[in-house]
Amino acid sequence: MLGSTKIILCAFALLYPYGSLIEAQDGRGYVCLLTDPANQCSAYCVSALQPVIDHLSQEQQDRGTCEVKLNETVAKLDQIGDQLTATQIQIEIHNALLVSNLTKAIPQDLEQRLKGIEGNQSALSSQLKDGQKSTASQLTAIQKTLSEIERKLVLQRYQQIGSRYFYIEHNLVVNWRTAEQMCIDMGGHLAAFQNEQEYNAIAGQLNKANYWLGVNDLAKQGEFISLASGKRATYFRWRKNEPKYNNPTQHCAYVFGHENVMIVLSCTTDLMHFICQSDSNV
C-alpha cells in the first residue's frame, strides 16, 4: 500500500512543475508559485491525495476483515463437515451392530421351526375337526336317546291298541282347535282310525258323551282327511244320514258316545272331550 502511495506522489511531483511552466507560457493564471518545487509539491500532493489514501487504506482494512471472517467461516464449515462425517460413521457402526444383534437373535433354523409349527397347527386342526365330528355324533346319539326317553314318558299317558297308541280325555271339554293343540302338547294329534278293530276298542271305553276326532273336510267338503297325516281318512262309522251339513262351519267329525257313531259338527263353536293318537302316520 505504501509503495503505491509513493509512486502516485512522485508522478504528481514530476508533472506538476511541467504543468505550471506550460500554463505560464500560455499566459494562464498560476495555481501556485513554487519556490521549492521538491518540498512544496510533495506536501501539496500529499494533502490533495489524502482522501484517496484514506479510502484505499479503509478498503485494505475492510478486505482484511472480510478475509478473516471468510477464513473463520470456512473453518467452521470444515468443523461441521468433520462432525457430520463422524456422525455418519457412528450411524453406520450402530446399524451394523443392530443388524448383527438381530442376526444373532433370530435362530438360524427359524424357517424350519415355522414349518414345524404350521405342521402342528394342521395336525391340531385335524384333531379338532375329528373331535367336533365325534362330539356332534355323540350329541346326536344323546338327543336321540333323550327323545326316545321323552317319547316313552309321553306314551305312558297313552294306551296301546294293536300297533298304535291312543289317549282318551274324559274330563276336559274344548273346541276342535284347542283339542288338537292339547294333543300336540302331549306329543300326538287328534285321532283317526285305520280299521274297525281300533275303532271298536276305543268306542268301548267312551262315556255317553261326545269326543273330537282329527277327521275333517275343511279343505274340500265331502273329502275327509286326517289332521295328523294330511292323508285321506281310511275308516269311518257314520251315523245314518251323515255326513250332513246344517251350516257352513260343520266340517269336523266326532264320536257320538251314546251310539258310538261318527257325526260332523262345527269346528269352532262346539265343545267336547277328545281322543289323541301318538303317531302321524294315519
C-alpha positions in Angstrom: 0.0 0.0 0.0 2.8 2.4 0.9 4.6 1.6 -2.3 1.6 2.6 -4.4 1.3 5.8 -2.5 4.9 6.8 -3.2 4.6 6.1 -6.9 1.5 8.3 -7.1 3.2 11.1 -5.2 6.2 11.0 -7.4 4.1 11.2 -10.5 2.4 14.3 -9.3 5.7 15.8 -8.3 7.1 15.4 -11.8 4.0 16.5 -13.6 3.1 19.5 -11.5 6.2 21.7 -12.3 5.8 21.0 -16.0 2.2 21.9 -16.0 3.0 25.2 -14.2 5.5 26.1 -16.8 3.1 25.3 -19.7 0.4 27.4 -18.0 2.9 30.2 -17.7 3.8 30.1 -21.4 0.1 30.1 -22.4 -0.4 33.2 -20.3 -2.8 31.5 -17.9 -3.0 32.1 -14.1 -0.9 30.0 -11.7 -2.4 27.7 -9.2 0.6 28.2 -7.0 4.1 29.5 -7.2 6.7 27.0 -6.5 9.8 28.4 -4.8 10.9 25.0 -3.5 9.5 22.5 -6.0 10.6 19.3 -4.3 9.4 20.1 -0.8 6.5 22.3 -1.7 5.0 19.9 -4.3 5.4 16.9 -2.0 3.4 18.5 0.8 0.7 19.7 -1.5 0.3 16.4 -3.3 0.0 14.5 -0.1 -2.6 17.0 1.1 -4.6 16.6 -2.2 -4.4 12.8 -2.3 -5.1 12.2 1.4 -8.8 11.3 0.8 -7.8 8.8 -1.8 -5.1 7.4 0.5 -7.6 7.2 3.4 -10.1 5.4 1.1 -7.6 2.9 -0.1 -6.5 2.3 3.4 -10.1 1.7 4.5 -10.7 -0.7 1.6 -7.5 -2.6 2.6 -8.7 -2.9 6.2 -12.1 -4.0 5.1 -10.6 -6.6 2.7 -8.5 -7.9 5.6 -11.6 -8.1 7.8 -13.6 -10.0 5.1 -10.7 -12.4 4.6 -10.6 -13.1 8.4 -14.3 -13.7 8.5 -14.2 -15.8 5.4 -11.4 -17.9 6.9 -13.4 -18.3 10.1 -16.5 -19.3 8.2 -14.5 -21.9 6.2 -13.0 -23.2 9.4 -16.5 -23.6 10.9 -17.8 -25.3 7.8 -14.8 -27.7 7.9 -15.6 -28.4 11.5 -19.3 -29.1 10.8 -18.3 -31.3 7.9 -16.0 -33.2 10.2 -18.8 -33.6 12.7 -21.2 -34.8 10.1 -18.7 -37.4 8.9 -18.1 -38.6 12.4 -21.9 -38.8 13.0 -22.4 -40.7 9.8 -19.7 -43.2 10.8 -21.3 -43.7 14.2 -24.7 -44.3 12.5 -23.2 -46.8 10.2 -21.5 -48.6 13.1 -24.8 -48.6 15.0 -26.7 -50.0 12.1 -24.1 -52.7 11.6 -24.3 -53.6 15.3 -28.1 -53.7 15.1 -28.1 -56.0 12.1 -25.5 -58.2 13.8 -27.6 -58.4 17.0 -30.8 -59.2 15.0 -29.0 -61.9 13.1 -27.8 -63.4 16.4 -31.3 -63.1 18.0 -33.1 -64.8 15.1 -32.5 -68.6 15.1 -30.8 -70.0 12.1 -33.5 -72.7 11.8 -36.4 -70.3 12.2 -37.9 -71.3 8.8 -37.7 -74.9 9.8 -39.3 -74.1 13.2 -42.1 -72.2 11.5 -42.8 -75.1 9.2 -42.9 -77.4 12.2 -45.4 -75.1 13.9 -47.6 -75.0 10.8 -47.5 -78.8 10.7 -48.5 -78.9 14.3 -51.3 -76.5 13.7 -52.6 -78.6 10.8 -52.5 -81.7 13.0 -54.3 -79.9 15.8 -56.9 -78.6 13.4 -57.5 -82.0 12.0 -57.8 -83.4 15.5 -60.2 -80.6 16.4 -62.4 -81.4 13.4 -62.4 -85.1 14.3 -63.3 -84.2 17.9 -66.1 -81.9 16.7 -67.5 -84.7 14.5 -67.2 -87.2 17.3 -68.9 -84.7 19.7 -71.6 -84.0 17.1 -72.2 -87.7 16.7 -72.4 -88.2 20.5 -74.7 -85.3 20.9 -76.9 -86.7 18.1 -77.0 -90.0 19.8 -77.7 -88.4 23.2 -80.5 -86.3 21.7 -82.0 -89.4 20.0 -81.8 -91.2 23.4 -83.5 -88.3 25.2 -86.2 -88.1 22.5 -86.8 -91.8 22.9 -87.0 -91.4 26.7 -89.2 -88.4 26.3 -91.4 -90.3 23.9 -91.7 -93.2 26.4 -92.6 -90.8 29.1 -95.3 -89.3 26.9 -96.6 -92.7 25.8 -97.2 -93.5 29.5 -100.3 -91.5 29.2 -101.3 -93.4 26.0 -102.7 -96.9 25.8 -101.7 -99.4 23.1 -104.3 -100.7 20.8 -102.9 -103.0 18.2 -99.7 -101.4 17.0 -100.8 -97.9 17.8 -101.2 -95.7 20.9 -104.3 -93.6 21.9 -105.2 -91.3 24.7 -108.9 -90.6 25.7 -109.6 -87.3 27.5 -112.8 -87.9 29.6 -112.7 -84.7 31.8 -112.0 -81.6 29.7 -114.4 -80.2 27.1 -112.9 -77.9 24.5 -113.4 -76.9 20.8 -111.8 -78.8 18.0 -108.7 -76.5 17.5 -107.9 -76.4 21.2 -108.3 -80.2 21.4 -105.7 -80.6 18.6 -103.3 -78.3 20.4 -103.6 -80.2 23.6 -102.9 -83.5 21.8 -99.8 -81.8 20.3 -98.7 -80.8 23.7 -98.9 -84.4 24.7 -96.8 -85.5 21.7 -99.6 -86.5 19.4 -102.6 -85.4 17.3 -106.3 -85.7 17.2 -107.1 -89.3 16.3 -108.1 -91.0 13.1 -108.7 -94.8 12.8 -107.3 -97.2 10.3 -109.6 -100.1 10.9 -112.6 -101.4 12.8 -110.5 -103.1 15.5 -109.1 -99.8 16.6 -112.5 -98.0 16.5 -114.3 -100.7 18.5 -111.5 -100.8 21.1 -111.8 -97.0 21.6 -115.6 -96.9 21.4 -115.9 -99.5 24.1 -114.1 -97.1 26.6 -116.2 -94.0 25.9 -118.7 -92.5 28.2 -122.0 -91.4 26.9 -120.5 -88.1 25.7 -119.0 -86.6 22.6 -115.3 -86.9 21.6 -113.4 -85.0 18.9 -111.5 -86.8 16.2 -108.9 -85.5 13.7 -111.0 -86.4 10.7 -112.2 -83.3 8.8 -113.2 -81.9 5.4 -112.1 -78.3 5.9 -110.1 -78.3 2.6 -113.0 -79.6 0.4 -116.4 -80.6 1.6 -117.0 -84.3 1.4 -113.3 -85.2 1.2 -112.3 -86.2 4.7 -108.6 -86.3 5.7 -106.6 -87.0 8.8 -105.3 -83.9 10.6 -102.3 -85.9 11.8 -101.0 -87.2 8.4 -102.8 -84.9 5.9 -103.8 -88.1 4.1 -107.4 -89.3 3.3 -109.0 -90.9 6.3 -109.4 -94.7 5.8 -112.1 -95.7 8.3 -115.5 -94.2 9.1 -118.5 -95.2 11.0 -121.0 -92.6 10.1 -124.4 -92.2 11.8 -127.3 -92.6 9.4 -127.6 -89.7 7.0 -124.1 -88.4 7.9 -122.2 -86.5 7.0 -124.8 -83.8 6.7 -124.2 -80.0 6.9 -126.7 -77.8 8.7 -124.4 -74.8 8.5 -121.1 -73.9 6.7 -119.0 -74.4 9.8 -119.7 -78.1 10.1 -116.5 -79.8 8.9 -115.1 -81.7 11.9 -116.0 -85.3 12.8 -116.6 -86.6 16.4 -117.7 -89.8 18.0 -121.2 -89.7 19.5 -120.7 -91.8 22.6 -124.4 -92.6 23.1 -124.4 -94.6 19.9 -120.6 -94.9 19.1 -121.1 -93.4 15.7 -119.4 -90.5 13.8 -121.1 -87.2 13.2 -119.9 -83.9 11.6 -120.2 -80.8 13.7 -118.9 -77.2 13.9 -115.1 -77.0 14.4 -115.3 -73.7 16.3 -118.4 -73.4 18.4 -119.0 -76.9 19.9 -117.2 -78.1 23.0 -116.5 -81.8 23.9 -113.9 -84.3 25.0 -111.3 -85.6 22.6 -109.2 -88.6 21.5 -105.5 -88.4 20.7 -103.1 -90.6 18.7 -99.4 -90.7 19.3 -98.3 -91.1 15.6 -98.7 -89.1 12.5 -99.0 -92.0 10.1 -102.7 -92.4 9.9 
